[in-house]
Amino acid sequence: MNDTTRDRSTGWAEALRRPWTALCAAAAVVLGPAAHTASALMQANAAPLRHAPVPHRRL
C-alpha cells in the first residue's frame, strides 16, 4: 500500500469519528424519507377532488 492510499483511508477514518459527520448522517436518514413523504402528500393534496355521483332523486 502506498502513502497516498494510506493517507486517504486515514482521512476517512478521521472524518467518520467527527461528531458532525455522525449528526449529518443521522439527519439524512431521518429527513430523507420525511421529505419524500411530504412531497407525495403535497402532490396528493394538489390533485383535483373526485366527486362521487349524486343519486338521482324522485320527485
mmCIF file as gemmi writes it, N, C-alpha and C atoms, coordinates in Angstrom:
data_model
loop_
_atom_site.group_PDB
_atom_site.id
_atom_site.type_symbol
_atom_site.label_atom_id
_atom_site.label_alt_id
_atom_site.label_comp_id
_atom_site.label_asym_id
_atom_site.label_entity_id
_atom_site.label_seq_id
_atom_site.pdbx_PDB_ins_code
_atom_site.Cartn_x
_atom_site.Cartn_y
_atom_site.Cartn_z
_atom_site.occupancy
_atom_site.B_iso_or_equiv
_atom_site.pdbx_formal_charge
_atom_site.auth_seq_id
_atom_site.auth_asym_id
_atom_site.pdbx_PDB_model_num
ATOM 1 N N . MET Axp A 1 ? 0.862 -1.169 0 1 0 ? 1 A 1
ATOM 2 C CA . MET Axp A 1 ? 0 0 0 1 0 ? 1 A 1
ATOM 3 C C . MET Axp A 1 ? 0.906 1.227 0 1 0 ? 1 A 1
ATOM 4 N N . ASN Axp A 2 ? 0.632 2.188 -0.891 1 0 ? 2 A 1
ATOM 5 C CA . ASN Axp A 2 ? 1.482 3.379 -0.93 1 0 ? 2 A 1
ATOM 6 C C . ASN Axp A 2 ? 0.991 4.424 0.061 1 0 ? 2 A 1
ATOM 7 N N . ASP Axp A 3 ? 1.746 5.512 0.166 1 0 ? 3 A 1
ATOM 8 C CA . ASP Axp A 3 ? 1.416 6.547 1.158 1 0 ? 3 A 1
ATOM 9 C C . ASP Axp A 3 ? 0.108 7.267 0.839 1 0 ? 3 A 1
ATOM 10 N N . THR Axp A 4 ? -0.205 7.451 -0.433 1 0 ? 4 A 1
ATOM 11 C CA . THR Axp A 4 ? -1.44 8.15 -0.819 1 0 ? 4 A 1
ATOM 12 C C . THR Axp A 4 ? -2.666 7.372 -0.371 1 0 ? 4 A 1
ATOM 13 N N . THR Axp A 5 ? -2.672 6.072 -0.576 1 0 ? 5 A 1
ATOM 14 C CA . THR Axp A 5 ? -3.802 5.251 -0.172 1 0 ? 5 A 1
ATOM 15 C C . THR Axp A 5 ? -3.938 5.247 1.347 1 0 ? 5 A 1
ATOM 16 N N . ARG Axp A 6 ? -2.816 5.184 2.02 1 0 ? 6 A 1
ATOM 17 C CA . ARG Axp A 6 ? -2.852 5.168 3.48 1 0 ? 6 A 1
ATOM 18 C C . ARG Axp A 6 ? -3.376 6.499 4.008 1 0 ? 6 A 1
ATOM 19 N N . ASP Axp A 7 ? -2.955 7.616 3.415 1 0 ? 7 A 1
ATOM 20 C CA . ASP Axp A 7 ? -3.436 8.928 3.842 1 0 ? 7 A 1
ATOM 21 C C . ASP Axp A 7 ? -4.93 9.077 3.583 1 0 ? 7 A 1
ATOM 22 N N . ARG Axp A 8 ? -5.391 8.574 2.453 1 0 ? 8 A 1
ATOM 23 C CA . ARG Axp A 8 ? -6.808 8.68 2.114 1 0 ? 8 A 1
ATOM 24 C C . ARG Axp A 8 ? -7.652 7.878 3.095 1 0 ? 8 A 1
ATOM 25 N N . SER Axp A 9 ? -7.245 6.664 3.421 1 0 ? 9 A 1
ATOM 26 C CA . SER Axp A 9 ? -8.028 5.85 4.347 1 0 ? 9 A 1
ATOM 27 C C . SER Axp A 9 ? -7.987 6.438 5.753 1 0 ? 9 A 1
ATOM 28 N N . THR Axp A 10 ? -6.872 7.035 6.129 1 0 ? 10 A 1
ATOM 29 C CA . THR Axp A 10 ? -6.791 7.676 7.441 1 0 ? 10 A 1
ATOM 30 C C . THR Axp A 10 ? -7.71 8.888 7.482 1 0 ? 10 A 1
ATOM 31 N N . GLY Axp A 11 ? -7.804 9.621 6.381 1 0 ? 11 A 1
ATOM 32 C CA . GLY Axp A 11 ? -8.696 10.781 6.329 1 0 ? 11 A 1
ATOM 33 C C . GLY Axp A 11 ? -10.148 10.386 6.504 1 0 ? 11 A 1
ATOM 34 N N . TRP Axp A 12 ? -10.556 9.288 5.853 1 0 ? 12 A 1
ATOM 35 C CA . TRP Axp A 12 ? -11.93 8.809 6.011 1 0 ? 12 A 1
ATOM 36 C C . TRP Axp A 12 ? -12.183 8.347 7.431 1 0 ? 12 A 1
ATOM 37 N N . ALA Axp A 13 ? -11.216 7.661 8.016 1 0 ? 13 A 1
ATOM 38 C CA . ALA Axp A 13 ? -11.392 7.179 9.388 1 0 ? 13 A 1
ATOM 39 C C . ALA Axp A 13 ? -11.548 8.355 10.351 1 0 ? 13 A 1
ATOM 40 N N . GLU Axp A 14 ? -10.763 9.399 10.128 1 0 ? 14 A 1
ATOM 41 C CA . GLU Axp A 14 ? -10.887 10.583 10.987 1 0 ? 14 A 1
ATOM 42 C C . GLU Axp A 14 ? -12.218 11.285 10.765 1 0 ? 14 A 1
ATOM 43 N N . ALA Axp A 15 ? -12.652 11.359 9.527 1 0 ? 15 A 1
ATOM 44 C CA . ALA Axp A 15 ? -13.925 12.027 9.235 1 0 ? 15 A 1
ATOM 45 C C . ALA Axp A 15 ? -15.093 11.29 9.871 1 0 ? 15 A 1
ATOM 46 N N . LEU Axp A 16 ? -15.03 9.98 9.878 1 0 ? 16 A 1
ATOM 47 C CA . LEU Axp A 16 ? -16.124 9.2 10.452 1 0 ? 16 A 1
ATOM 48 C C . LEU Axp A 16 ? -16.181 9.306 11.966 1 0 ? 16 A 1
ATOM 49 N N . ARG Axp A 17 ? -15.106 9.732 12.565 1 0 ? 17 A 1
ATOM 50 C CA . ARG Axp A 17 ? -15.091 9.877 14.025 1 0 ? 17 A 1
ATOM 51 C C . ARG Axp A 17 ? -15.604 11.235 14.475 1 0 ? 17 A 1
ATOM 52 N N . ARG Axp A 18 ? -15.725 12.169 13.564 1 0 ? 18 A 1
ATOM 53 C CA . ARG Axp A 18 ? -16.164 13.517 13.937 1 0 ? 18 A 1
ATOM 54 C C . ARG Axp A 18 ? -17.646 13.522 14.264 1 0 ? 18 A 1
ATOM 55 N N . PRO Axp A 19 ? -18.043 14.286 15.274 1 0 ? 19 A 1
ATOM 56 C CA . PRO Axp A 19 ? -19.464 14.32 15.656 1 0 ? 19 A 1
ATOM 57 C C . PRO Axp A 19 ? -20.356 14.902 14.56 1 0 ? 19 A 1
ATOM 58 N N . TRP Axp A 20 ? -19.873 15.879 13.796 1 0 ? 20 A 1
ATOM 59 C CA . TRP Axp A 20 ? -20.699 16.477 12.754 1 0 ? 20 A 1
ATOM 60 C C . TRP Axp A 20 ? -21.015 15.482 11.653 1 0 ? 20 A 1
ATOM 61 N N . THR Axp A 21 ? -20.086 14.592 11.391 1 0 ? 21 A 1
ATOM 62 C CA . THR Axp A 21 ? -20.328 13.581 10.363 1 0 ? 21 A 1
ATOM 63 C C . THR Axp A 21 ? -21.466 12.662 10.794 1 0 ? 21 A 1
ATOM 64 N N . ALA Axp A 22 ? -21.423 12.237 12.038 1 0 ? 22 A 1
ATOM 65 C CA . ALA Axp A 22 ? -22.478 11.363 12.554 1 0 ? 22 A 1
ATOM 66 C C . ALA Axp A 22 ? -23.82 12.098 12.591 1 0 ? 22 A 1
ATOM 67 N N . LEU Axp A 23 ? -23.796 13.357 12.976 1 0 ? 23 A 1
ATOM 68 C CA . LEU Axp A 23 ? -25.029 14.138 13.045 1 0 ? 23 A 1
ATOM 69 C C . LEU Axp A 23 ? -25.642 14.321 11.655 1 0 ? 23 A 1
ATOM 70 N N . CYS Axp A 24 ? -24.819 14.631 10.671 1 0 ? 24 A 1
ATOM 71 C CA . CYS Axp A 24 ? -25.32 14.807 9.305 1 0 ? 24 A 1
ATOM 72 C C . CYS Axp A 24 ? -25.849 13.494 8.736 1 0 ? 24 A 1
ATOM 73 N N . ALA Axp A 25 ? -25.175 12.404 9.033 1 0 ? 25 A 1
ATOM 74 C CA . ALA Axp A 25 ? -25.652 11.105 8.553 1 0 ? 25 A 1
ATOM 75 C C . ALA Axp A 25 ? -27.002 10.768 9.178 1 0 ? 25 A 1
ATOM 76 N N . ALA Axp A 26 ? -27.141 11.023 10.465 1 0 ? 26 A 1
ATOM 77 C CA . ALA Axp A 26 ? -28.408 10.749 11.144 1 0 ? 26 A 1
ATOM 78 C C . ALA Axp A 26 ? -29.522 11.646 10.587 1 0 ? 26 A 1
ATOM 79 N N . ALA Axp A 27 ? -29.209 12.902 10.324 1 0 ? 27 A 1
ATOM 80 C CA . ALA Axp A 27 ? -30.207 13.815 9.765 1 0 ? 27 A 1
ATOM 81 C C . ALA Axp A 27 ? -30.64 13.364 8.374 1 0 ? 27 A 1
ATOM 82 N N . ALA Axp A 28 ? -29.701 12.879 7.579 1 0 ? 28 A 1
ATOM 83 C CA . ALA Axp A 28 ? -30.049 12.402 6.236 1 0 ? 28 A 1
ATOM 84 C C . ALA Axp A 28 ? -30.957 11.188 6.302 1 0 ? 28 A 1
ATOM 85 N N . VAL Axp A 29 ? -30.708 10.321 7.263 1 0 ? 29 A 1
ATOM 86 C CA . VAL Axp A 29 ? -31.532 9.114 7.412 1 0 ? 29 A 1
ATOM 87 C C . VAL Axp A 29 ? -32.945 9.486 7.842 1 0 ? 29 A 1
ATOM 88 N N . VAL Axp A 30 ? -33.061 10.463 8.729 1 0 ? 30 A 1
ATOM 89 C CA . VAL Axp A 30 ? -34.379 10.85 9.242 1 0 ? 30 A 1
ATOM 90 C C . VAL Axp A 30 ? -35.118 11.76 8.262 1 0 ? 30 A 1
ATOM 91 N N . LEU Axp A 31 ? -34.434 12.761 7.724 1 0 ? 31 A 1
ATOM 92 C CA . LEU Axp A 31 ? -35.101 13.76 6.899 1 0 ? 31 A 1
ATOM 93 C C . LEU Axp A 31 ? -35.324 13.312 5.464 1 0 ? 31 A 1
ATOM 94 N N . GLY Axp A 32 ? -34.556 12.385 4.972 1 0 ? 32 A 1
ATOM 95 C CA . GLY Axp A 32 ? -34.731 11.917 3.6 1 0 ? 32 A 1
ATOM 96 C C . GLY Axp A 32 ? -36.11 11.339 3.36 1 0 ? 32 A 1
ATOM 97 N N . PRO Axp A 33 ? -36.508 10.318 4.119 1 0 ? 33 A 1
ATOM 98 C CA . PRO Axp A 33 ? -37.856 9.77 3.934 1 0 ? 33 A 1
ATOM 99 C C . PRO Axp A 33 ? -38.964 10.773 4.273 1 0 ? 33 A 1
ATOM 100 N N . ALA Axp A 34 ? -38.715 11.642 5.245 1 0 ? 34 A 1
ATOM 101 C CA . ALA Axp A 34 ? -39.732 12.634 5.608 1 0 ? 34 A 1
ATOM 102 C C . ALA Axp A 34 ? -39.97 13.603 4.456 1 0 ? 34 A 1
ATOM 103 N N . ALA Axp A 35 ? -38.92 14.007 3.773 1 0 ? 35 A 1
ATOM 104 C CA . ALA Axp A 35 ? -39.066 14.911 2.635 1 0 ? 35 A 1
ATOM 105 C C . ALA Axp A 35 ? -39.808 14.22 1.494 1 0 ? 35 A 1
ATOM 106 N N . HIS Axp A 36 ? -39.523 12.958 1.292 1 0 ? 36 A 1
ATOM 107 C CA . HIS Axp A 36 ? -40.201 12.211 0.236 1 0 ? 36 A 1
ATOM 108 C C . HIS Axp A 36 ? -41.692 12.07 0.549 1 0 ? 36 A 1
ATOM 109 N N . THR Axp A 37 ? -42.013 11.785 1.795 1 0 ? 37 A 1
ATOM 110 C CA . THR Axp A 37 ? -43.411 11.664 2.209 1 0 ? 37 A 1
ATOM 111 C C . THR Axp A 37 ? -44.132 13 2.069 1 0 ? 37 A 1
ATOM 112 N N . ALA Axp A 38 ? -43.474 14.079 2.468 1 0 ? 38 A 1
ATOM 113 C CA . ALA Axp A 38 ? -44.089 15.399 2.356 1 0 ? 38 A 1
ATOM 114 C C . ALA Axp A 38 ? -44.358 15.748 0.896 1 0 ? 38 A 1
ATOM 115 N N . SER Axp A 39 ? -43.432 15.399 0.026 1 0 ? 39 A 1
ATOM 116 C CA . SER Axp A 39 ? -43.624 15.669 -1.398 1 0 ? 39 A 1
ATOM 117 C C . SER Axp A 39 ? -44.817 14.886 -1.936 1 0 ? 39 A 1
ATOM 118 N N . ALA Axp A 40 ? -44.939 13.633 -1.552 1 0 ? 40 A 1
ATOM 119 C CA . ALA Axp A 40 ? -46.066 12.814 -2.011 1 0 ? 40 A 1
ATOM 120 C C . ALA Axp A 40 ? -47.388 13.36 -1.479 1 0 ? 40 A 1
ATOM 121 N N . LEU Axp A 41 ? -47.399 13.822 -0.247 1 0 ? 41 A 1
ATOM 122 C CA . LEU Axp A 41 ? -48.625 14.394 0.32 1 0 ? 41 A 1
ATOM 123 C C . LEU Axp A 41 ? -49.002 15.693 -0.381 1 0 ? 41 A 1
ATOM 124 N N . MET Axp A 42 ? -48.019 16.517 -0.723 1 0 ? 42 A 1
ATOM 125 C CA . MET Axp A 42 ? -48.321 17.766 -1.435 1 0 ? 42 A 1
ATOM 126 C C . MET Axp A 42 ? -48.886 17.47 -2.817 1 0 ? 42 A 1
ATOM 127 N N . GLN Axp A 43 ? -48.367 16.455 -3.482 1 0 ? 43 A 1
ATOM 128 C CA . GLN Axp A 43 ? -48.914 16.078 -4.789 1 0 ? 43 A 1
ATOM 129 C C . GLN Axp A 43 ? -50.343 15.572 -4.65 1 0 ? 43 A 1
ATOM 130 N N . ALA Axp A 44 ? -50.6 14.79 -3.617 1 0 ? 44 A 1
ATOM 131 C CA . ALA Axp A 44 ? -51.951 14.265 -3.415 1 0 ? 44 A 1
ATOM 132 C C . ALA Axp A 44 ? -52.929 15.393 -3.096 1 0 ? 44 A 1
ATOM 133 N N . ASN Axp A 45 ? -52.508 16.366 -2.324 1 0 ? 45 A 1
ATOM 134 C CA . ASN Axp A 45 ? -53.382 17.492 -1.987 1 0 ? 45 A 1
ATOM 135 C C . ASN Axp A 45 ? -53.62 18.4 -3.184 1 0 ? 45 A 1
ATOM 136 N N . ALA Axp A 46 ? -52.686 18.433 -4.122 1 0 ? 46 A 1
ATOM 137 C CA . ALA Axp A 46 ? -52.832 19.294 -5.299 1 0 ? 46 A 1
ATOM 138 C C . ALA Axp A 46 ? -53.731 18.663 -6.36 1 0 ? 46 A 1
ATOM 139 N N . ALA Axp A 47 ? -53.969 17.379 -6.255 1 0 ? 47 A 1
ATOM 140 C CA . ALA Axp A 47 ? -54.807 16.697 -7.259 1 0 ? 47 A 1
ATOM 141 C C . ALA Axp A 47 ? -56.25 17.156 -7.106 1 0 ? 47 A 1
ATOM 142 N N . PRO Axp A 48 ? -56.972 17.242 -8.223 1 0 ? 48 A 1
ATOM 143 C CA . PRO Axp A 48 ? -58.379 17.652 -8.125 1 0 ? 48 A 1
ATOM 144 C C . PRO Axp A 48 ? -59.191 16.594 -7.385 1 0 ? 48 A 1
ATOM 145 N N . LEU Axp A 49 ? -60.181 17.063 -6.661 1 0 ? 49 A 1
ATOM 146 C CA . LEU Axp A 49 ? -61.027 16.143 -5.909 1 0 ? 49 A 1
ATOM 147 C C . LEU Axp A 49 ? -61.936 15.37 -6.856 1 0 ? 49 A 1
ATOM 148 N N . ARG Axp A 50 ? -62.169 14.146 -6.514 1 0 ? 50 A 1
ATOM 149 C CA . ARG Axp A 50 ? -63.072 13.32 -7.313 1 0 ? 50 A 1
ATOM 150 C C . ARG Axp A 50 ? -64.395 13.237 -6.574 1 0 ? 50 A 1
ATOM 151 N N . HIS Axp A 51 ? -65.422 13.791 -7.183 1 0 ? 51 A 1
ATOM 152 C CA . HIS Axp A 51 ? -66.73 13.805 -6.531 1 0 ? 51 A 1
ATOM 153 C C . HIS Axp A 51 ? -67.496 12.532 -6.872 1 0 ? 51 A 1
ATOM 154 N N . ALA Axp A 52 ? -68.116 11.979 -5.872 1 0 ? 52 A 1
ATOM 155 C CA . ALA Axp A 52 ? -68.952 10.804 -6.093 1 0 ? 52 A 1
ATOM 156 C C . ALA Axp A 52 ? -70.255 11.248 -6.758 1 0 ? 52 A 1
ATOM 157 N N . PRO Axp A 53 ? -70.797 10.437 -7.631 1 0 ? 53 A 1
ATOM 158 C CA . PRO Axp A 53 ? -72.057 10.824 -8.278 1 0 ? 53 A 1
ATOM 159 C C . PRO Axp A 53 ? -73.187 10.911 -7.249 1 0 ? 53 A 1
ATOM 160 N N . VAL Axp A 54 ? -74.024 11.922 -7.432 1 0 ? 54 A 1
ATOM 161 C CA . VAL Axp A 54 ? -75.154 12.137 -6.528 1 0 ? 54 A 1
ATOM 162 C C . VAL Axp A 54 ? -76.283 11.227 -6.991 1 0 ? 54 A 1
ATOM 163 N N . PRO Axp A 55 ? -76.888 10.471 -6.081 1 0 ? 55 A 1
ATOM 164 C CA . PRO Axp A 55 ? -78.004 9.598 -6.501 1 0 ? 55 A 1
ATOM 165 C C . PRO Axp A 55 ? -79.179 10.429 -7.014 1 0 ? 55 A 1
ATOM 166 N N . HIS Axp A 56 ? -79.846 9.917 -8.017 1 0 ? 56 A 1
ATOM 167 C CA . HIS Axp A 56 ? -80.975 10.62 -8.621 1 0 ? 56 A 1
ATOM 168 C C . HIS Axp A 56 ? -82.17 10.588 -7.664 1 0 ? 56 A 1
ATOM 169 N N . ARG Axp A 57 ? -82.799 11.738 -7.468 1 0 ? 57 A 1
ATOM 170 C CA . ARG Axp A 57 ? -83.949 11.824 -6.569 1 0 ? 57 A 1
ATOM 171 C C . ARG Axp A 57 ? -85.234 11.769 -7.364 1 0 ? 57 A 1
ATOM 172 N N . ARG Axp A 58 ? -86.191 11.067 -6.852 1 0 ? 58 A 1
ATOM 173 C CA . ARG Axp A 58 ? -87.531 11.061 -7.471 1 0 ? 58 A 1
ATOM 174 C C . ARG Axp A 58 ? -88.326 12.223 -6.947 1 0 ? 58 A 1
ATOM 175 N N . LEU Axp A 59 ? -89.061 12.839 -7.826 1 0 ? 59 A 1
ATOM 176 C CA . LEU Axp A 59 ? -89.925 13.955 -7.408 1 0 ? 59 A 1
ATOM 177 C C . LEU Axp A 59 ? -91.33 13.52 -7.17 1 0 ? 59 A 1
